[in-house]
Amino acid sequence: MSGVEVCNFLRVQFPDVYIIGISGSSSALNELKDAGAHVCLPKPFRLDELEQAVQKRIRALRPGSDDVQSYMAGKEASSAGI
């Protein structure tokens, strides 16, 4: 299954999943974007670019949560019933 096929599958079966496409091919990045990837990163990418994409999504889901650590701490607390 190609990355585009995986992206299409995720969009249909799990529409709430945030999809970050990664490829070394500009045409593949365009195909991933067309298939519904929310963010497409070209290889090679810097870790801070990936972190920015994840943090952008976290801020959209949970306003006021500026970083991954505070978001994950909130997720752990809610799953523990705190």
WOLIN-V367664 format. One line per field, one symbol per residue. ss: DSSP state (H for helix, E for strand, C for the rest). phi: phi as a letter, one per 40 degrees, with the letter a starting at -180 (. if undefined). burial: # if it has 24 or more other ideal C-beta (glycine too) atoms within 12 Angstrom, else .. Layout:
ss = ???
phi = ???
burial = ???
This chain:
ss = CCHHHHHHHHHHHCCCCCCEEEECCHHHHHHHHHHCCCEEEECCCCHHHHHHHHHHHHHHHCCCCCCHHHHHHHHHHHHCCC
phi = .ccccccccccccbccccbbcbacbcccccccccchccbbbcccbcdccccccccccccccadgccacccccccccccccgc
burial = ..##.##..#........###.#....##..##.###.###...........###..#............#...........
